[in-house]
Amino acid sequence: MTKSLVPPSLLLKMGAWRSPMFMVDRIVDFSPGEQGSITVIKHVAFNDPYIPGHFPDNPVMPGVMIAEIFGQASEYLSLLNDYCHAHEKATGMTIKKFDDISRSLQTPEGSERVLAERYRIVGFLAAQDLKFKHVVVPGDTIEVTSQLDMADSNGFYHYNVNARVGRHVASQGKIINFRVERSRAENRGAMIN
């Protein structure tokens, strides 16, 4: 079993999502920076709430749920990048390796810092251009990689995303998340979850 970057209890606190929309089981890799990347794992279970109706005699994971994994993974990537900047500002130390950020997040200060960053920013999946190439069924494990392609001055973060089940590419393409400071979103009257 691959080690998780973030303890499960902290992963849940870091995300803006809750069951049944919590789509990331583990973060297994992370590289910070302007071209940073993240790899997450999602285990597709027979009792996932969207499976029984899609389809009763031939269960298949809906493509929109794979898109949701892309959005969540990409938001975790940007959140962890924000955390690395905040950590460097607070401590003067740069985090560059998977093991270093994992250890840092498991300290009380690290946990508090990442949650402060999570509260500071609101993110929304804004657009997607995805191709679906392979069916995902209950019992499969999806490995999703998101790489930050660019962030523009208007708060739109562009990511190249890829979902694999074993050697098969299930889906790939681009997504865009809109990220804004919570105070700006509240001033604009944006919906905040």
Rosetta silent file (secondary structure, phi, psi, omega in degrees, C-alpha in Angstrom):
SEQUENCE: MTKSLVPPSLLLKMGAWRSPMFMVDRIVDFSPGEQGSITVIKHVAFNDPYIPGHFPDNPVMPGVMIAEIFGQASEYLSLLNDYCHAHEKATGMTIKKFDDISRSLQTPEGSERVLAERYRIVGFLAAQDLKFKHVVVPGDTIEVTSQLDMADSNGFYHYNVNARVGRHVASQGKIINFRVERSRAENRGAMIN
SCORE:     score description
SCORE:     0.000 S_00000001
   1 L     0.000  135.886 -179.542    0.000    0.000    0.000 S_00000001
   2 L   -77.017  138.264  179.316    1.290    3.451   -0.932 S_00000001
   3 L   -66.133  144.475  177.523    1.900    5.896    1.904 S_00000001
   4 L   -94.368  139.447  178.404   -0.486    8.843    2.180 S_00000001
   5 L   -66.698  -36.824 -172.066    0.885   12.384    2.314 S_00000001
   6 L  -122.566  132.911  175.152   -1.873   13.553    4.654 S_00000001
   7 L   -58.468  143.643 -176.316   -3.475   11.682    7.569 S_00000001
   8 H   -52.958  -39.696 -178.941   -7.129   10.811    6.704 S_00000001
   9 H   -65.715  -37.095  178.490   -8.588   13.029    9.440 S_00000001
  10 H   -74.513  -36.387  177.627   -6.619   16.053    8.192 S_00000001
  11 H   -56.769  -43.827  179.118   -7.451   15.268    4.540 S_00000001
  12 H   -64.512  -43.019 -179.974  -11.143   15.535    5.388 S_00000001
  13 H   -66.193  -34.960 -177.997  -10.640   18.833    7.271 S_00000001
  14 H   -69.351  -30.335 -176.388   -8.564   20.289    4.411 S_00000001
  15 L   -85.896  154.949  177.254  -11.253   19.641    1.810 S_00000001
  16 L   -89.607    4.179 -171.261  -14.416   21.638    1.298 S_00000001
  17 L  -109.049  154.489  175.653  -16.304   18.425    0.480 S_00000001
  18 L  -136.702  167.083  179.061  -18.195   15.915    2.580 S_00000001
  19 L   -56.359  137.451    8.565  -19.845   12.582    1.916 S_00000001
  20 L   -93.482   11.131 -176.194  -21.126   11.634   -0.603 S_00000001
  21 L   -98.824    5.142  178.039  -18.999   14.095   -2.628 S_00000001
  22 L   -78.528  109.524 -166.878  -15.667   13.484   -0.874 S_00000001
  23 L  -113.002    7.369  179.827  -13.747   11.882   -3.767 S_00000001
  24 L  -118.101  116.934  178.448  -10.092   11.661   -2.635 S_00000001
  25 L   -84.147  -38.111 -178.315   -9.080    8.712   -0.461 S_00000001
  26 E  -151.627  148.370  167.078   -5.332    9.465   -0.307 S_00000001
  27 E  -101.732  118.972 -174.512   -2.735   11.910   -1.578 S_00000001
  28 E  -108.730  -10.774  175.966    0.229    9.771   -2.603 S_00000001
  29 E  -158.241  149.473  179.241    2.521   12.315   -4.255 S_00000001
  30 E  -156.055  132.809  173.352    2.982   16.066   -4.370 S_00000001
  31 E  -126.534  118.975 -177.683    5.549   18.357   -5.983 S_00000001
  32 L   -76.578  165.164  171.565    5.235   22.057   -5.109 S_00000001
  33 L   123.360  177.299 -178.115    5.787   24.991   -7.416 S_00000001
  34 L   -62.718  -26.664  175.383    4.475   26.883  -10.427 S_00000001
  35 L  -115.963   32.041 -176.159    4.430   23.646  -12.447 S_00000001
  36 L   -63.218  167.317  179.110    3.631   21.515   -9.392 S_00000001
  37 E  -146.357  162.690  177.687    1.701   18.268   -9.449 S_00000001
  38 E  -142.194  147.766  173.229   -0.296   15.991   -7.206 S_00000001
  39 E  -126.791  128.721 -179.406   -1.321   12.351   -7.410 S_00000001
  40 E  -126.154  161.944  179.976   -4.373   11.085   -5.526 S_00000001
  41 E  -120.682  138.182  171.415   -6.132    7.745   -5.170 S_00000001
  42 E  -132.167  123.090  174.941   -9.866    7.013   -5.227 S_00000001
  43 E   -91.827  124.349 -179.899  -11.178    3.483   -4.609 S_00000001
  44 L   -89.285  118.335 -176.163  -14.488    2.927   -6.400 S_00000001
  45 L  -105.485  153.887  177.411  -16.782    0.895   -4.144 S_00000001
  46 L   -63.335  -26.411 -178.331  -19.972   -0.994   -4.948 S_00000001
  47 L   -97.874   11.401  172.349  -21.758    1.024   -2.259 S_00000001
  48 L   -59.504  137.495 -169.279  -20.718    4.474   -3.554 S_00000001
  49 L   -61.665  -23.238 -178.118  -24.036    6.383   -3.690 S_00000001
  50 L   -89.155  -10.531 -175.699  -23.941    7.083   -7.447 S_00000001
  51 L   -72.353  -47.136 -174.609  -23.254    3.461   -8.490 S_00000001
  52 L   -56.375  -32.960 -178.642  -26.689    1.770   -7.973 S_00000001
  53 L   -93.770    0.171 -174.200  -28.441    4.083  -10.422 S_00000001
  54 L  -135.737   70.206    5.684  -25.638    4.186  -13.007 S_00000001
  55 L  -126.109  151.841 -172.297  -26.547    1.514  -14.150 S_00000001
  56 L   -54.121  -40.264 -178.177  -28.543   -1.115  -12.201 S_00000001
  57 L   -99.982   -4.768 -177.750  -27.403   -4.117  -14.258 S_00000001
  58 L  -150.241   76.746 -173.074  -24.041   -2.749  -15.364 S_00000001
  59 L   -64.675  129.699 -179.730  -22.510   -0.434  -12.717 S_00000001
  60 L  -138.000  138.307  175.872  -20.195    2.232  -14.141 S_00000001
  61 L   -70.335  125.881  179.302  -18.676    5.262  -12.435 S_00000001
  62 L   -62.969  142.322  178.708  -20.232    8.391  -14.006 S_00000001
  63 H   -58.604  -33.353  179.683  -17.807   10.618  -15.897 S_00000001
  64 H   -63.666  -28.533  177.960  -18.983   13.617  -13.888 S_00000001
  65 H   -74.534  -34.138  174.258  -17.647   11.911  -10.746 S_00000001
  66 H   -65.560  -41.093  176.331  -14.236   11.473  -12.388 S_00000001
  67 H   -60.503  -37.117  177.815  -14.371   15.184  -13.243 S_00000001
  68 H   -64.513  -39.556  176.013  -15.126   15.856   -9.568 S_00000001
  69 H   -60.939  -43.425  178.044  -12.003   13.901   -8.564 S_00000001
  70 H   -57.116  -46.330 -179.066  -10.022   16.075  -10.997 S_00000001
  71 H   -63.537  -43.763 -179.641  -11.437   19.234   -9.408 S_00000001
  72 H   -67.824  -43.946  178.751  -10.773   18.076   -5.852 S_00000001
  73 H   -60.134  -43.158 -178.697   -7.250   16.833   -6.612 S_00000001
  74 H   -66.432  -37.567  177.075   -6.430   20.123   -8.329 S_00000001
  75 H   -67.306  -38.964  174.743   -7.765   22.145   -5.411 S_00000001
  76 H   -61.420  -40.112  178.060   -5.631   20.055   -3.015 S_00000001
  77 H   -57.673  -50.554 -178.658   -2.618   20.796   -5.253 S_00000001
  78 H   -66.692  -38.405  177.468   -3.197   24.541   -5.038 S_00000001
  79 H   -61.780  -44.396  179.710   -3.964   24.369   -1.305 S_00000001
  80 H   -68.212  -33.383  173.336   -0.720   22.502   -0.624 S_00000001
  81 H   -62.888  -44.849  176.929    1.185   25.026   -2.757 S_00000001
  82 H   -58.518  -42.349  179.233   -0.386   27.804   -0.660 S_00000001
  83 H   -60.767  -44.113 -179.689    0.640   25.882    2.462 S_00000001
  84 H   -60.670  -40.356  177.480    4.256   25.610    1.268 S_00000001
  85 H   -65.057  -45.019 -179.952    4.388   29.395    0.739 S_00000001
  86 H   -64.153  -39.515  178.965    2.852   30.051    4.180 S_00000001
  87 H   -63.325  -45.069 -179.879    5.254   27.559    5.799 S_00000001
  88 H   -63.795  -40.922  179.401    8.275   29.229    4.187 S_00000001
  89 H   -63.709  -40.496 -177.289    7.040   32.671    5.241 S_00000001
  90 H   -77.429  -34.065 -172.476    6.493   31.528    8.844 S_00000001
  91 H  -114.076  -17.127 -175.503    9.637   29.412    9.285 S_00000001
  92 L    80.202    1.601 -178.575   12.083   30.531    6.610 S_00000001
  93 L  -107.070  135.253  178.912   12.382   26.895    5.458 S_00000001
  94 L   -90.494  135.347  175.842   11.451   25.714    1.961 S_00000001
  95 L   -99.836  125.154 -178.605    9.574   22.429    1.566 S_00000001
  96 L  -126.829  -22.587 -174.117   10.557   20.515   -1.560 S_00000001
  97 L  -111.270  150.768  179.074   10.162   16.796   -0.836 S_00000001
  98 H   -51.541  -50.318 -177.212    7.129   14.592   -0.273 S_00000001
  99 H   -64.447  -35.070 -179.786    8.395   13.305    3.093 S_00000001
 100 H   -66.444  -44.562  179.968    9.167   16.835    4.341 S_00000001
 101 H   -69.847  -35.210  177.986    5.675   18.156    3.673 S_00000001
 102 H   -60.942  -47.137  178.281    4.136   14.990    5.114 S_00000001
 103 H   -63.308  -42.348 -178.365    6.070   15.436    8.372 S_00000001
 104 H   -62.063  -42.374 -179.097    5.295   19.161    8.434 S_00000001
 105 H   -66.947  -23.973 -176.799    1.540   18.616    8.010 S_00000001
 106 L   -87.152   -0.880  173.885    1.479   16.160   10.907 S_00000001
 107 L   -86.003  156.232  176.780    2.721   18.729   13.412 S_00000001
 108 H   -58.336  -39.702  179.821    0.166   20.836   15.306 S_00000001
 109 H   -66.064  -41.767 -179.804    1.582   24.002   13.680 S_00000001
 110 H   -65.000  -43.785  178.712    1.420   22.455   10.198 S_00000001
 111 H   -61.447  -44.733  179.185   -2.131   21.240   10.675 S_00000001
 112 H   -63.974  -41.055 -177.929   -3.201   24.674   11.935 S_00000001
 113 H   -66.123  -44.072 -178.527   -1.396   26.433    9.052 S_00000001
 114 H   -68.143  -34.835  177.673   -2.959   24.300    6.284 S_00000001
 115 H   -69.832  -34.469  175.283   -6.434   24.754    7.776 S_00000001
 116 H   -64.542  -40.970  177.117   -5.888   28.527    7.915 S_00000001
 117 H   -65.295  -40.275  178.999   -4.938   28.435    4.225 S_00000001
 118 H   -61.022  -41.012 -179.340   -8.017   26.304    3.474 S_00000001
 119 H   -71.666  -31.728 -176.060  -10.230   28.858    5.180 S_00000001
 120 H   -67.966  -31.407 -173.558   -8.518   31.788    3.431 S_00000001
 121 E  -116.305  140.840  172.710   -9.280   30.550   -0.111 S_00000001
 122 E  -113.485  133.095  179.856  -12.513   29.426   -1.774 S_00000001
 123 E  -125.488  146.095  179.756  -12.226   27.276   -4.888 S_00000001
 124 E  -136.712  139.776  171.605  -14.765   26.230   -7.531 S_00000001
 125 E   -71.317  119.265 -172.799  -14.514   23.923  -10.541 S_00000001
 126 E  -102.650  -35.317 -176.396  -15.095   26.399  -13.380 S_00000001
 127 E  -160.841  159.613  178.760  -14.600   24.495  -16.648 S_00000001
 128 E  -149.513  147.696  173.209  -13.463   21.222  -18.096 S_00000001
 129 E  -136.967   89.734 -171.412  -12.321   19.795  -21.404 S_00000001
 130 E  -119.495  149.237  172.682  -12.077   16.065  -20.798 S_00000001
 131 E  -116.520  134.212  178.368  -11.921   12.934  -22.903 S_00000001
 132 E  -106.298  125.453 -170.050  -13.208    9.657  -21.468 S_00000001
 133 L  -121.762  -16.453 -175.006  -11.343    6.622  -22.789 S_00000001
 134 L  -149.759  137.918 -179.533  -11.929    3.674  -20.444 S_00000001
 135 L   -72.148  140.088  176.105  -14.830    2.536  -18.271 S_00000001
 136 L  -112.920  128.683 -175.491  -14.350    2.658  -14.487 S_00000001
 137 L  -125.285  162.043  175.852  -16.288    0.086  -12.465 S_00000001
 138 L   -54.497  138.403 -176.625  -16.719   -0.772   -8.774 S_00000001
 139 L   100.579  -18.156  178.221  -13.607   -2.468   -7.456 S_00000001
 140 L   -78.184  153.613  170.593  -11.292   -0.272   -9.554 S_00000001
 141 E  -114.133  122.538 -179.968   -8.737    2.068   -8.039 S_00000001
 142 E   -97.127  130.340  172.869   -8.342    5.349   -9.897 S_00000001
 143 E  -108.251  117.997 -176.294   -5.001    7.148   -9.765 S_00000001
 144 E  -112.215  131.346  174.400   -5.432   10.807  -10.681 S_00000001
 145 E  -118.045  134.728  175.826   -2.614   13.203  -11.471 S_00000001
 146 E  -126.522  130.809  177.399   -3.103   16.937  -11.767 S_00000001
 147 E  -122.871  129.859  178.410   -0.361   19.294  -12.884 S_00000001
 148 E   -69.335  122.500  178.919   -0.664   23.048  -12.656 S_00000001
 149 E   -91.335  -45.373  178.380   -0.244   24.469  -16.143 S_00000001
 150 E  -168.706  159.118  172.562   -0.748   28.146  -15.301 S_00000001
 151 E  -127.603  129.256 -178.915   -2.565   30.568  -13.045 S_00000001
 152 L   -97.391  172.232 -174.348   -3.849   33.812  -14.497 S_00000001
 153 L   -71.356  -10.942  179.707   -4.297   37.175  -12.805 S_00000001
 154 L   -92.943    2.650  178.259   -8.089   36.724  -12.560 S_00000001
 155 L    93.160   11.590  177.655   -7.860   33.727  -10.204 S_00000001
 156 E   -95.279  124.802 -179.381   -8.307   30.952  -12.781 S_00000001
 157 E  -107.752  124.714 -175.763   -5.951   28.001  -12.296 S_00000001
 158 E  -103.940  130.297 -176.338   -5.444   25.739  -15.313 S_00000001
 159 E  -128.810  142.485  167.933   -4.502   22.085  -14.758 S_00000001
 160 E   -93.464  128.177 -173.589   -3.612   19.153  -17.000 S_00000001
 161 E  -126.213  152.023 -177.741   -5.320   16.093  -15.542 S_00000001
 162 E  -150.055  133.204  176.122   -5.093   12.356  -16.094 S_00000001
 163 E  -120.888  129.420  179.914   -6.982    9.411  -14.512 S_00000001
 164 E  -124.688  145.415  168.295   -5.668    5.874  -14.776 S_00000001
 165 E  -120.733  105.384 -172.836   -6.957    2.489  -13.756 S_00000001
 166 L    62.593 -127.299 -179.787   -3.904    0.269  -13.861 S_00000001
 167 L   -87.578   -8.279 -174.784   -2.287    0.770  -17.271 S_00000001
 168 E   -89.324  133.630  172.295   -5.465    2.160  -18.850 S_00000001
 169 E   -80.838  116.677  179.379   -6.109    5.892  -19.232 S_00000001
 170 E   -83.688  -39.746 -179.022   -9.705    6.365  -18.062 S_00000001
 171 E  -159.843  151.890  174.373   -9.862   10.098  -18.718 S_00000001
 172 E  -157.445  162.515  178.569   -7.580   13.007  -19.465 S_00000001
 173 E   154.936 -144.251 -178.026   -7.741   16.638  -20.422 S_00000001
 174 E  -132.110  144.950  170.246   -7.788   20.062  -18.816 S_00000001
 175 E  -132.185  161.271  176.982   -9.800   21.640  -16.043 S_00000001
 176 E  -129.891  125.793  172.939   -9.944   25.150  -14.683 S_00000001
 177 E  -106.168  139.537  171.955  -10.614   25.984  -11.036 S_00000001
 178 E   -96.437  127.733 -179.370  -11.513   29.479   -9.934 S_00000001
 179 E  -127.237  132.653 -178.880   -9.818   30.379   -6.641 S_00000001
 180 E  -144.878  150.769  175.397  -10.409   33.581   -4.704 S_00000001
 181 E   -63.797  138.826 -176.331   -9.736   34.829   -1.196 S_00000001
 182 H   -54.581  -41.105 -178.633  -12.777   34.214    0.979 S_00000001
 183 H   -62.364  -38.533  176.893  -13.029   37.883    1.948 S_00000001
 184 H   -67.642  -39.918  179.206  -13.240   38.885   -1.743 S_00000001
 185 H   -64.363  -42.119  179.131  -15.860   36.204   -2.419 S_00000001
 186 H   -65.242  -38.749  177.753  -17.948   37.377    0.531 S_00000001
 187 H   -65.223  -31.915  178.919  -17.694   40.992   -0.662 S_00000001
 188 H   -84.931   -6.858 -179.183  -18.915   39.916   -4.091 S_00000001
 189 L    77.955   21.443 -179.964  -21.764   37.916   -2.572 S_00000001
 190 L   -69.808  151.957  176.861  -20.416   34.641   -3.967 S_00000001
 191 L   -71.886  128.743  179.924  -21.770   31.379   -2.636 S_00000001
 192 L  -119.722  130.090 -179.817  -19.345   29.937   -0.099 S_00000001
 193 L   -96.204    0.000    0.000  -19.474   26.333    1.004 S_00000001
